[in-house]
């Protein structure tokens, strides 16, 4: 099968499309033919090894000293089950699924084997494979941190970095939880976040949310570019600040994919896609994500 390998840490040019052995499912695995995947900020950080100095050594030991120990990056995908192991009961050949691979990576390829009890679920029926692939990473991360902030109906919630993969999902989920949402983003993305349900939009190039009189029950930094200390005065007495910064990939659960599937199929949520690339254009996709200007997700078409 074709797969993109990260041959060493460095620029997007270290990514090489190669032929590698096609995986075979074990008795509890499903073999998925990948139709679409994405390039996330996490993929870019691993490829370039962008780590704070404090975490440099432990991250190298975890990911690999000279190059990624798991050279096929990619943490989310959508595709078709091609084969199942003898003990698999949740899925059958031909099922349309979407999945989150987490730190096992492996989605930037034509095929992947995942355990049946992994973060795999049936794909929402009303979206394409490309749209489905753009849901798991941003959706599960947003859900994790909003729950960590103890989101409740009637709260005032601010999403900092509301136009990215995580932020665009967070805006929609915060509205589902019946909160008043303020989205912080750049001037070119205000219409996008309004279309996702944001009640108020703050252009960070013109306004400072911390200097407004408005107080928030939750401030969620979806891009890791603000801080607890900066946000303190904008929180209510019992308000919570949560951030993706330094958190790695949030803890994923299969139930969260099922929850997101329900939101997508009921029309309460939609994936946001900025650009599409083919698998052999993945270096270009990395270059674009690295600019920090993407809106929502950057999707890779594998089939």
Backbone bond lengths (Angstrom), bond angles and torsions (degrees), N, CA, C in turn:
res aa  C-N    CA-C-N  psi(-1)  N-CA   C-N-CA  omega(-1)  CA-C   N-CA-C  phi
1 X - - - 1.462 - - 1.521 109.17 -
2 X 1.343 115.88 160.42 1.452 121.24 174.29 1.525 109.29 -87.03
3 X 1.322 115.15 141.32 1.462 121.01 176.57 1.520 108.24 -151.51
4 X 1.319 116.27 152.44 1.457 121.16 176.16 1.521 108.01 -96.20
5 X 1.333 116.16 122.66 1.461 121.31 -179.17 1.518 110.52 -106.56
6 X 1.308 115.61 136.08 1.461 121.83 172.77 1.523 106.04 -89.29
7 X 1.327 117.22 101.78 1.468 122.02 -169.85 1.526 113.55 -76.17
8 X 1.328 116.55 -22.73 1.469 122.67 175.44 1.517 107.33 -167.65
9 X 1.319 117.61 172.00 1.452 120.70 176.23 1.529 108.79 -76.05
10 X 1.333 115.97 138.69 1.458 117.55 179.37 1.508 112.72 160.17
11 X 1.331 115.66 -151.23 1.465 122.94 -176.85 1.531 110.20 -72.46
12 X 1.328 117.83 172.07 1.472 119.98 178.06 1.530 113.95 -58.18
13 X 1.327 116.69 -19.18 1.464 120.13 -178.59 1.537 112.81 -72.53
14 X 1.335 118.21 -8.56 1.476 119.79 176.83 1.528 110.73 -77.94
15 X 1.331 116.95 -7.13 1.468 121.25 -179.67 1.526 109.57 -86.25
16 X 1.334 116.23 122.58 1.462 121.68 -174.97 1.532 109.85 -125.09
17 X 1.340 116.77 130.67 1.466 121.72 175.05 1.516 109.03 -82.03
18 X 1.336 116.55 121.47 1.468 121.04 -175.98 1.519 111.10 -136.69
19 X 1.337 115.35 165.27 1.459 121.59 170.38 1.526 107.62 -89.19
20 X 1.323 116.45 129.05 1.469 121.77 177.62 1.530 107.63 -133.30
21 X 1.327 117.92 162.72 1.477 119.68 179.87 1.528 112.02 -61.53
22 X 1.317 115.59 137.32 1.460 120.87 175.76 1.518 108.78 -72.84
23 X 1.341 118.91 132.35 1.469 120.13 -177.83 1.529 111.76 -70.92
24 X 1.318 115.53 153.76 1.472 121.67 176.74 1.519 108.08 -116.91
25 X 1.340 117.54 133.31 1.470 119.43 -176.91 1.517 113.29 -71.32
26 X 1.337 115.24 138.96 1.462 120.81 170.56 1.522 107.66 -81.36
27 X 1.327 117.43 -179.87 1.466 120.14 -171.08 1.526 114.21 -62.29
28 X 1.349 117.07 -24.61 1.471 119.98 179.73 1.526 113.12 -106.90
29 X 1.335 117.07 13.82 1.464 121.39 -174.99 1.520 113.11 -104.59
30 X 1.343 114.07 160.12 1.467 121.10 167.65 1.524 107.42 -118.03
31 X 1.325 116.38 136.22 1.458 122.15 174.18 1.524 107.19 -95.22
32 X 1.328 115.96 121.10 1.468 121.30 -176.59 1.527 109.87 -111.92
33 X 1.322 116.09 128.96 1.461 121.53 169.83 1.527 106.30 -84.11
34 X 1.322 116.58 112.45 1.460 121.77 -173.37 1.530 110.09 -77.97
35 X 1.314 116.04 126.26 1.467 121.50 175.81 1.524 111.35 -96.06
36 X 1.330 116.75 -33.84 1.469 120.23 -178.50 1.521 110.22 -153.19
37 X 1.319 115.05 150.14 1.456 121.97 175.15 1.529 107.00 -143.75
38 X 1.310 118.23 -168.47 1.465 121.14 -179.81 1.521 110.18 -140.24
39 X 1.321 115.42 166.80 1.466 121.50 165.97 1.518 106.20 -111.05
40 X 1.319 116.63 116.83 1.461 122.05 -179.66 1.526 110.43 -101.99
41 X 1.321 115.54 169.12 1.466 119.79 175.01 1.524 110.35 -61.45
42 X 1.339 116.57 -30.49 1.463 120.31 177.35 1.515 111.82 -64.30
43 X 1.343 117.52 -41.96 1.469 121.17 176.81 1.525 110.59 -59.72
44 X 1.330 115.40 -42.73 1.461 120.65 -178.80 1.524 111.05 -65.60
45 X 1.330 116.58 -40.12 1.468 120.16 179.42 1.520 111.35 -65.39
46 X 1.324 116.97 -41.18 1.467 120.06 179.84 1.526 109.82 -66.68
47 X 1.322 117.45 -47.52 1.466 120.87 -178.55 1.530 111.31 -58.57
48 X 1.331 116.66 -45.27 1.458 120.82 -178.62 1.514 113.26 -86.84
49 X 1.323 116.83 -3.56 1.462 125.10 -173.52 1.530 110.91 45.75
50 X 1.322 114.60 61.06 1.455 121.50 176.65 1.520 108.86 -89.77
51 X 1.317 115.80 92.91 1.461 120.97 -176.88 1.514 110.66 -127.32
52 X 1.343 118.33 138.76 1.463 119.90 173.12 1.531 110.07 -56.75
53 X 1.320 116.51 146.89 1.453 121.51 -176.28 1.530 112.36 -54.00
54 X 1.328 115.94 -38.36 1.461 120.98 -178.50 1.527 112.03 -60.58
55 X 1.356 116.04 -33.26 1.468 120.53 -176.67 1.530 112.89 -100.65
56 X 1.345 117.49 3.41 1.468 120.80 -171.99 1.525 111.93 -55.81
57 X 1.324 116.99 -54.86 1.468 120.01 -176.32 1.529 112.70 -66.50
58 X 1.347 119.42 -49.98 1.467 117.85 179.19 1.532 113.11 -60.56
59 X 1.352 117.41 -34.77 1.461 119.47 178.58 1.525 111.11 -69.58
60 X 1.335 117.46 -37.60 1.463 120.10 176.33 1.530 110.83 -64.01
61 X 1.314 115.53 -41.06 1.469 119.41 178.62 1.520 110.78 -65.04
62 X 1.336 116.51 -35.13 1.460 120.95 -178.33 1.530 111.29 -76.99
63 X 1.336 116.39 -48.04 1.469 120.57 -174.17 1.527 113.45 -83.26
64 X 1.328 116.60 -31.35 1.461 121.20 -174.90 1.515 108.73 136.69
65 X 1.339 117.53 139.17 1.462 121.08 -173.29 1.533 112.37 -69.98
66 X 1.326 117.06 -58.07 1.466 120.24 -175.43 1.522 113.61 -97.54
67 X 1.306 115.48 -25.22 1.468 121.56 179.98 1.521 107.29 -154.17
68 X 1.330 118.27 162.31 1.466 119.14 178.61 1.530 111.83 -58.37
69 X 1.309 115.21 130.30 1.473 120.49 178.45 1.538 109.77 -62.30
70 X 1.319 115.46 -31.97 1.468 121.33 175.06 1.532 106.33 -110.87
71 X 1.338 116.44 91.79 1.466 120.26 -168.53 1.521 115.64 -72.03
72 X 1.344 118.05 -17.75 1.461 120.20 176.90 1.526 107.41 -89.47
73 X 1.325 116.43 107.55 1.462 120.67 -177.94 1.531 110.20 -81.38
74 X 1.329 116.80 -169.58 1.464 121.34 -178.99 1.508 111.70 101.81
75 X 1.358 116.46 124.67 1.465 119.61 -173.66 1.528 114.15 -118.40
76 X 1.338 117.56 -1.88 1.470 119.06 178.54 1.522 109.45 -145.92
77 X 1.336 115.37 153.73 1.460 119.34 -174.30 1.519 110.70 -162.06
78 X 1.322 114.29 165.36 1.462 121.65 169.78 1.520 106.99 -141.12
79 X 1.330 116.72 143.48 1.453 119.49 -178.15 1.512 112.36 -175.02
80 X 1.329 115.59 -159.74 1.459 122.91 -175.44 1.529 109.80 -122.58
81 X 1.335 115.52 134.02 1.469 120.00 177.00 1.525 108.67 -68.11
82 X 1.320 115.93 121.83 1.468 120.59 -178.74 1.529 112.02 -99.41
83 X 1.334 115.85 -28.89 1.463 119.69 -178.42 1.522 108.57 -157.19
84 X 1.331 117.05 148.17 1.470 120.56 177.54 1.519 110.25 -127.10
85 X 1.332 115.79 149.31 1.450 120.87 176.29 1.526 111.60 -71.42
86 X 1.313 116.38 165.29 1.467 122.52 -173.78 1.527 113.39 -59.64
87 X 1.325 117.68 -31.75 1.461 120.79 -175.18 1.542 113.28 -96.62
88 X 1.314 117.64 3.71 1.467 120.85 -177.44 1.531 110.53 -77.83
89 X 1.338 116.11 131.08 1.469 120.22 179.62 1.533 113.16 -123.29
90 X 1.341 117.58 -21.28 1.468 120.79 -176.67 1.525 112.97 -75.02
91 X 1.310 116.95 -28.13 1.458 121.00 -174.42 1.522 110.94 -129.63
92 X 1.333 114.58 157.46 1.468 120.50 176.16 1.527 108.45 -135.74
93 X 1.308 115.66 164.74 1.461 121.13 179.19 1.535 109.39 -57.06
94 X 1.331 115.53 134.44 1.458 120.80 179.22 1.513 114.55 96.22
95 X 1.334 118.65 -11.94 1.469 120.91 178.43 1.529 110.86 -64.22
96 X 1.328 116.05 138.58 1.460 121.82 173.74 1.533 107.66 -90.07
97 X 1.325 116.12 122.21 1.465 120.10 -174.06 1.527 110.86 -129.93
98 X 1.333 114.20 162.59 1.464 119.29 166.76 1.516 107.43 -135.11
99 X 1.339 115.93 155.44 1.465 118.04 -167.57 1.519 111.48 -154.81
100 X 1.327 112.31 161.41 1.464 122.74 176.61 1.529 106.32 -122.82
101 X 1.321 117.39 124.72 1.470 119.65 -178.00 1.521 112.50 -94.16
102 X 1.331 117.31 -18.73 1.455 120.44 -179.11 1.517 111.90 60.38
103 X 1.319 117.04 -141.18 1.458 121.23 -174.78 1.525 113.42 -76.57
104 X 1.328 117.96 0.79 1.468 118.52 171.59 1.532 109.94 -81.63
105 X 1.354 117.44 -15.71 1.460 123.75 179.31 1.539 110.80 52.78
106 X 1.343 118.21 -149.47 1.454 121.86 172.38 1.510 116.97 97.02
107 X 1.351 119.15 2.55 1.470 120.55 -173.60 1.524 114.10 -84.63
108 X 1.327 118.43 -12.69 1.466 120.53 179.97 1.522 109.89 -86.50
109 X 1.322 115.22 61.86 1.463 122.11 -175.75 1.528 109.15 -156.53
110 X 1.329 116.06 172.32 1.464 120.03 179.72 1.524 112.41 -80.67
111 X 1.330 117.28 -24.68 1.468 121.41 -179.51 1.519 110.01 -141.15
112 X 1.322 115.29 156.02 1.460 121.08 173.71 1.526 108.86 -151.63
113 X 1.317 116.15 145.74 1.465 122.13 171.40 1.519 108.41 -104.02
114 X 1.326 115.79 129.82 1.459 120.82 177.10 1.522 109.01 -130.34
115 X 1.331 117.79 147.02 1.462 119.53 177.13 1.525 110.77 -66.74
116 X 1.307 116.25 144.36 1.469 121.23 179.80 1.529 111.44 -55.30
117 X 1.345 116.58 -36.04 1.462 120.09 -179.20 1.532 112.28 -89.86
118 X 1.340 116.75 14.14 1.454 120.88 175.44 1.522 110.62 -77.85
119 X 1.337 116.30 -168.07 1.464 120.78 -177.67 1.537 107.71 -86.96
120 X 1.334 114.37 74.12 1.467 122.68 -177.54 1.529 107.92 -130.54
121 X 1.331 116.24 137.88 1.466 120.47 178.52 1.522 108.99 -148.12
122 X 1.310 115.83 164.02 1.454 119.92 175.08 1.527 109.03 -66.87
123 X 1.307 115.89 137.31 1.456 123.03 -177.51 1.532 111.49 -65.15
124 X 1.342 117.38 142.38 1.471 118.66 172.26 1.532 109.31 -54.99
125 X 1.325 116.11 135.68 1.458 120.08 -172.35 1.525 113.86 -74.06
126 X 1.316 117.40 -21.25 1.469 119.91 -172.89 1.522 113.97 -98.67
127 X 1.333 118.00 15.30 1.465 120.36 177.66 1.527 109.93 -129.99
128 X 1.330 115.73 160.35 1.457 121.83 177.28 1.530 109.74 -77.62
129 X 1.330 116.24 171.13 1.467 119.58 175.66 1.529 110.47 -61.65
130 X 1.340 116.71 -39.66 1.464 120.12 179.60 1.528 110.84 -62.19
131 X 1.329 116.45 -42.87 1.470 120.07 179.38 1.527 111.04 -67.99
132 X 1.328 116.12 -39.45 1.472 120.04 -179.87 1.520 111.45 -64.02
133 X 1.334 116.99 -37.68 1.465 120.56 -179.67 1.521 111.93 -65.10
134 X 1.345 116.31 -22.30 1.464 121.08 -177.56 1.524 113.29 -88.35
135 X 1.316 117.55 7.74 1.468 120.79 -176.04 1.536 114.38 -97.79
136 X 1.343 120.06 -47.55 1.474 119.91 -165.92 1.525 116.25 -60.14
137 X 1.330 118.73 -50.50 1.468 120.22 -174.08 1.529 111.51 -63.24
138 X 1.335 116.43 -56.48 1.462 119.53 -179.09 1.513 112.22 -64.90
139 X 1.330 116.11 -40.69 1.460 120.63 -177.32 1.517 113.61 -66.05
140 X 1.334 116.86 -48.78 1.470 119.40 -178.42 1.524 111.54 -69.82
141 X 1.340 116.59 -35.20 1.467 119.51 178.61 1.522 110.61 -66.32
142 X 1.329 116.49 -46.46 1.470 120.16 178.79 1.518 111.02 -61.07
143 X 1.318 116.51 -43.48 1.462 121.06 -179.32 1.528 110.95 -62.19
144 X 1.327 116.22 -42.81 1.464 121.36 -179.78 1.531 111.46 -59.40
145 X 1.331 116.54 -47.63 1.466 119.11 -175.02 1.524 113.15 -77.44
146 X 1.320 117.67 -32.02 1.470 118.73 175.00 1.528 110.27 -65.91
147 X 1.321 116.35 -39.03 1.474 119.45 175.93 1.521 110.87 -67.69
148 X 1.324 116.23 -37.50 1.470 120.34 177.40 1.527 110.26 -61.63
149 X 1.333 116.17 -32.93 1.462 121.01 176.96 1.514 113.34 -81.33
150 X 1.352 115.96 0.77 1.471 123.26 178.95 1.534 111.43 59.50
151 X 1.306 114.91 54.92 1.459 120.77 -178.07 1.523 111.33 -64.10
152 X 1.334 115.82 138.38 1.471 122.78 -179.90 1.526 109.26 -141.82
153 X 1.310 115.53 155.76 1.461 122.06 177.05 1.527 110.57 -57.24
154 X 1.334 115.59 138.73 1.458 120.74 175.88 1.515 115.42 90.24
155 X 1.321 117.59 -5.61 1.462 120.30 -178.79 1.531 111.36 -76.86
156 X 1.327 114.57 162.18 1.461 121.88 168.98 1.532 107.21 -98.89
157 X 1.329 116.24 121.94 1.471 121.14 -176.15 1.519 109.56 -122.64
158 X 1.329 116.57 132.61 1.457 121.24 175.20 1.526 109.03 -111.77
159 X 1.339 115.95 129.45 1.470 121.85 177.07 1.517 107.67 -109.13
160 X 1.323 116.85 114.38 1.465 121.40 179.06 1.529 108.20 -93.85
161 X 1.332 116.46 122.39 1.463 120.04 -173.88 1.520 109.14 84.98
162 X 1.342 115.28 50.77 1.472 120.83 -168.40 1.520 114.41 -79.56
163 X 1.331 117.97 -7.04 1.464 119.24 -175.24 1.522 113.88 -102.41
164 X 1.333 118.47 -1.80 1.458 120.94 179.41 1.525 112.36 -83.27
165 X 1.321 116.27 -172.22 1.472 120.80 -178.52 1.524 111.24 -61.47
166 X 1.324 116.37 -46.76 1.466 120.95 -179.74 1.524 110.68 -75.26
167 X 1.335 116.56 -44.74 1.459 120.98 -177.06 1.522 113.56 -62.98
168 X 1.338 116.82 -42.27 1.471 119.71 -179.25 1.521 111.04 -66.22
169 X 1.330 116.88 -33.98 1.469 120.28 175.08 1.527 110.15 -70.76
170 X 1.337 116.39 -39.12 1.470 120.96 -177.64 1.525 111.76 -64.81
171 X 1.323 117.10 -39.81 1.466 120.23 178.28 1.527 109.77 -58.76
172 X 1.324 116.04 -47.69 1.466 120.27 -177.22 1.524 112.28 -68.24
173 X 1.314 116.79 -39.03 1.467 120.04 179.14 1.527 111.06 -69.86
174 X 1.323 116.86 -37.93 1.466 120.13 178.44 1.527 110.61 -63.25
175 X 1.341 116.34 -35.96 1.471 119.46 175.84 1.522 110.68 -69.32
176 X 1.347 116.61 -37.50 1.467 119.36 177.13 1.525 110.72 -60.14
177 X 1.338 116.54 -36.94 1.469 120.89 178.95 1.532 112.17 -79.93
178 X 1.331 116.41 9.49 1.467 122.74 172.77 1.524 112.27 63.78
179 X 1.329 115.73 51.36 1.460 120.85 175.97 1.526 109.71 -115.70
180 X 1.320 115.66 165.87 1.470 121.35 173.83 1.522 106.98 -91.84
181 X 1.335 116.58 120.83 1.463 120.61 -169.55 1.520 112.01 -109.38
182 X 1.328 114.95 126.99 1.458 121.80 170.41 1.520 107.64 -108.05
183 X 1.329 116.43 124.41 1.461 121.71 -178.25 1.525 109.88 -105.86
184 X 1.327 116.09 129.43 1.465 121.01 175.84 1.526 107.99 -104.81
185 X 1.343 116.24 123.65 1.461 120.23 -178.78 1.527 108.94 -157.89
186 X 1.338 116.17 -179.89 1.449 121.01 177.05 1.518 111.20 -78.93
187 X 1.344 117.50 168.58 1.466 121.41 -174.51 1.529 114.64 -64.27
188 X 1.324 117.86 -26.53 1.466 119.95 -177.85 1.527 113.12 -80.98
189 X 1.330 116.91 -8.59 1.467 119.77 -174.72 1.529 114.34 -111.08
190 X 1.327 116.76 6.08 1.466 119.21 -175.46 1.530 112.22 -63.87
191 X 1.333 117.34 -40.38 1.468 119.72 179.99 1.518 111.25 -66.02
192 X 1.337 116.25 -37.41 1.468 120.52 178.15 1.523 110.50 -59.83
193 X 1.339 117.78 -52.32 1.468 119.46 -175.44 1.529 111.63 -68.52
194 X 1.348 117.03 -30.04 1.461 119.32 173.87 1.527 110.44 -64.11
195 X 1.348 115.92 -40.58 1.468 119.81 179.83 1.520 112.23 -66.05
196 X 1.336 116.82 -21.23 1.468 121.51 178.31 1.524 112.29 -86.47
197 X 1.349 116.17 -7.10 1.463 119.43 175.47 1.509 116.18 116.49
198 X 1.336 117.98 0.96 1.470 119.41 -179.17 1.523 110.56 -60.66
199 X 1.329 116.49 133.91 1.462 121.67 179.55 1.525 111.64 -80.04
200 X 1.337 115.59 -33.36 1.463 121.52 -179.23 1.525 108.20 -138.36
201 X 1.320 116.30 147.89 1.462 121.14 178.55 1.517 109.61 -126.24
202 X 1.319 115.91 130.99 1.465 121.85 176.52 1.524 107.77 -112.22
203 X 1.332 116.54 121.41 1.463 122.66 175.39 1.533 107.34 -83.82
204 X 1.324 116.31 109.38 1.469 119.06 -173.41 1.528 112.71 -66.43
205 X 1.344 117.76 -15.21 1.474 119.65 177.79 1.529 111.54 -79.53
206 X 1.325 116.36 -13.97 1.469 120.11 -177.79 1.530 113.43 -120.53
207 X 1.333 116.34 -26.28 1.467 119.80 -175.33 1.530 110.89 -128.30
208 X 1.314 115.59 153.02 1.465 122.65 174.82 1.529 107.58 -114.58
209 X 1.326 116.61 111.23 1.468 119.92 -176.25 1.531 112.64 -60.35
210 X 1.316 117.05 -23.37 1.466 119.78 -177.51 1.531 111.77 -77.60
211 X 1.342 117.14 -13.57 1.461 120.22 -177.92 1.525 112.31 -102.42
212 X 1.328 115.51 4.20 1.461 120.38 175.43 1.530 108.84 -82.28
213 X 1.320 116.05 158.89 1.461 119.33 177.33 1.525 112.10 -78.34
214 X 1.323 116.27 -13.15 1.465 120.51 -177.30 1.528 110.84 -71.77
215 X 1.329 115.50 138.88 1.468 121.65 178.82 1.527 109.64 -113.95
216 X 1.309 115.60 149.63 1.464 120.61 -174.88 1.533 111.46 -122.88
217 X 1.340 114.47 144.43 1.467 120.51 176.69 1.521 110.86 -79.49
218 X 1.331 116.49 -30.40 1.465 122.12 175.04 1.520 108.41 -138.03
219 X 1.321 115.96 131.49 1.462 121.75 166.65 1.521 106.04 -115.93
220 X 1.326 115.88 117.66 1.459 121.57 -178.66 1.528 108.71 -111.32
221 X 1.323 115.06 112.26 1.462 121.28 175.81 1.519 107.60 -86.13
222 X 1.336 116.68 102.34 1.462 121.79 -174.59 1.524 113.42 -86.95
223 X 1.340 117.26 -1.09 1.471 120.25 -178.27 1.527 113.47 -128.82
224 X 1.323 117.20 -1.69 1.466 119.72 177.84 1.516 113.58 71.80
225 X 1.358 117.22 35.37 1.463 119.35 -175.97 1.522 114.26 -122.33
226 X 1.334 117.59 7.71 1.462 119.52 171.84 1.533 106.50 -129.86
227 X 1.312 119.04 -168.10 1.469 119.18 -173.21 1.519 111.99 -150.89
228 X 1.329 114.86 165.28 1.464 121.28 176.90 1.521 110.71 -61.21
229 X 1.334 115.50 -45.71 1.466 119.50 -176.97 1.528 111.46 -63.36
230 X 1.327 116.70 -40.70 1.465 120.25 179.67 1.522 111.12 -68.08
231 X 1.324 116.53 -34.74 1.467 121.29 -173.86 1.519 114.00 -87.39
232 X 1.315 117.16 -9.92 1.466 121.31 -171.51 1.527 113.17 -51.39
233 X 1.317 117.42 -47.10 1.468 120.87 -176.38 1.520 113.72 -71.20
234 X 1.353 116.56 -13.07 1.469 119.83 -179.52 1.523 111.85 -95.38
235 X 1.333 116.91 0.47 1.467 120.93 -179.37 1.526 111.26 -96.41
236 X 1.317 115.61 149.33 1.465 120.33 171.49 1.528 108.46 -69.48
237 X 1.319 116.89 173.17 1.469 121.19 -177.30 1.532 112.36 -55.28
238 X 1.330 116.41 -37.65 1.467 120.29 179.71 1.530 111.54 -109.08
239 X 1.326 116.40 16.89 1.458 120.95 -177.67 1.527 112.73 -67.69
240 X 1.334 115.35 155.61 1.462 120.84 -178.18 1.523 110.70 -123.08
241 X 1.325 115.37 139.72 1.460 122.27 173.83 1.528 107.83 -107.66
242 X 1.337 116.84 126.46 1.465 120.94 177.41 1.518 108.45 -129.17
243 X 1.327 116.82 146.51 1.457 120.69 -175.17 1.524 111.52 -145.77
244 X 1.332 115.17 149.30 1.468 120.23 175.64 1.528 110.83 -79.13
245 X 1.323 117.56 -13.81 1.461 121.43 -175.02 1.519 111.68 -60.54
246 X 1.313 115.78 124.33 1.458 121.32 177.62 1.506 114.75 73.88
247 X 1.338 117.18 7.94 1.460 120.36 -174.97 1.529 113.08 -96.29
248 X 1.375 117.06 -11.28 1.458 118.35 -174.81 1.516 110.16 65.65
249 X 1.305 117.20 -147.90 1.465 121.07 178.22 1.527 108.34 -89.83
250 X 1.313 115.89 130.07 1.466 120.51 -178.65 1.523 110.41 -62.42
251 X 1.302 115.76 154.33 1.463 120.99 178.15 1.516 109.90 -61.77
252 X 1.345 115.28 121.96 1.467 119.47 -178.05 1.524 110.21 -99.75
253 X 1.341 114.61 151.68 1.461 120.61 176.25 1.525 108.46 -137.50
254 X 1.324 116.21 145.30 1.458 120.32 177.84 1.523 110.48 -59.15
255 X 1.335 116.62 -36.55 1.468 120.39 179.79 1.532 111.33 -59.99
256 X 1.341 116.50 -29.54 1.461 119.20 179.18 1.527 111.13 -70.10
257 X 1.337 117.14 -37.27 1.465 119.58 175.28 1.529 110.36 -64.07
258 X 1.323 116.62 -38.63 1.470 120.29 177.61 1.531 110.15 -65.18
259 X 1.330 116.19 -41.19 1.465 121.69 178.03 1.530 110.43 -61.45
260 X 1.340 116.80 -45.60 1.459 120.93 179.90 1.527 111.14 -65.97
261 X 1.329 116.52 -36.63 1.471 121.27 176.50 1.532 110.48 -58.14
262 X 1.321 116.19 -44.22 1.475 120.73 178.63 1.525 111.54 -63.47
263 X 1.332 116.63 -39.97 1.470 120.11 -179.67 1.532 110.23 -66.74
264 X 1.324 116.95 -40.22 1.465 121.13 -179.74 1.529 110.13 -67.31
265 X 1.324 116.48 -47.09 1.469 120.33 -175.76 1.525 112.24 -68.97
266 X 1.335 117.57 -25.40 1.464 120.82 179.38 1.528 111.91 -88.64
267 X 1.348 116.87 -2.49 1.462 120.56 179.55 1.512 114.23 80.81
268 X 1.327 117.72 9.92 1.466 121.46 -179.11 1.531 112.04 -84.57
269 X 1.317 115.93 -6.04 1.458 120.53 -176.57 1.516 108.37 -156.01
270 X 1.328 116.47 148.28 1.465 120.52 176.38 1.523 109.28 -141.95
271 X 1.332 116.77 145.74 1.459 118.83 176.98 1.522 110.44 -73.38
272 X 1.321 116.27 146.26 1.459 121.84 178.29 1.525 108.43 -111.03
273 X 1.335 116.24 121.56 1.464 121.02 -177.56 1.518 109.33 -120.60
274 X 1.314 116.02 129.24 1.458 122.48 179.65 1.528 110.41 -89.70
275 X 1.320 116.57 -57.67 1.467 121.16 -175.81 1.524 111.17 -139.78
276 X 1.350 113.70 158.61 1.463 121.68 175.01 1.530 109.13 -118.71
277 X 1.321 115.59 141.52 1.464 121.65 173.63 1.525 108.41 -134.45
278 X 1.325 116.31 159.70 1.456 120.84 171.96 1.532 108.34 -88.59
279 X 1.337 116.29 165.74 1.465 120.64 -176.81 1.533 111.71 -58.83
280 X 1.348 116.60 -37.10 1.466 118.42 -179.03 1.536 112.76 -78.52
281 X 1.344 116.99 0.88 1.467 121.49 176.12 1.524 111.93 -108.05
282 X 1.316 116.37 20.06 1.464 119.34 -170.46 1.528 112.73 -66.89
283 X 1.341 117.42 -28.37 1.467 119.43 175.92 1.518 110.67 -62.38
284 X 1.346 116.09 -40.27 1.470 120.61 177.75 1.525 110.47 -64.86
285 X 1.326 116.43 -39.04 1.467 120.43 178.06 1.527 110.49 -61.71
286 X 1.340 116.98 -43.57 1.464 121.16 177.36 1.528 110.84 -60.97
287 X 1.330 116.24 -42.31 1.467 119.97 179.71 1.525 110.52 -60.07
288 X 1.331 116.24 -41.46 1.463 119.87 -179.02 1.524 111.37 -68.70
289 X 1.326 117.46 -46.49 1.471 120.37 179.45 1.522 110.17 -60.04
290 X 1.327 116.25 -36.02 1.466 120.98 -178.09 1.525 112.59 -66.61
291 X 1.332 118.16 -20.05 1.473 120.08 177.78 1.523 111.97 -68.02
292 X 1.359 116.83 -21.38 1.455 120.87 -177.85 1.515 113.73 77.53
293 X 1.343 116.67 12.20 1.466 119.43 -176.25 1.528 113.68 -106.41
294 X 1.311 117.66 5.28 1.463 118.48 -175.80 1.530 111.48 -69.01
295 X 1.330 114.79 148.65 1.462 121.96 175.13 1.513 107.42 -107.03
296 X 1.289 117.14 117.06 1.468 119.15 -178.42 1.513 110.65 69.27
297 X 1.337 116.35 -122.42 1.464 121.55 -170.02 1.522 113.66 -117.83
298 X 1.324 114.56 153.51 1.458 122.05 172.66 1.527 107.02 -111.31
299 X 1.331 115.64 116.23 1.470 121.60 -171.79 1.524 111.09 -101.36
300 X 1.335 115.17 141.47 1.461 123.02 175.73 1.530 108.88 -109.17
301 X 1.322 116.51 120.46 1.451 120.57 176.00 1.525 109.17 -84.60
302 X 1.312 116.17 120.41 1.455 121.00 -179.39 1.529 109.70 -97.12
303 X 1.326 117.21 -40.40 1.462 122.48 175.95 1.524 107.63 -107.49
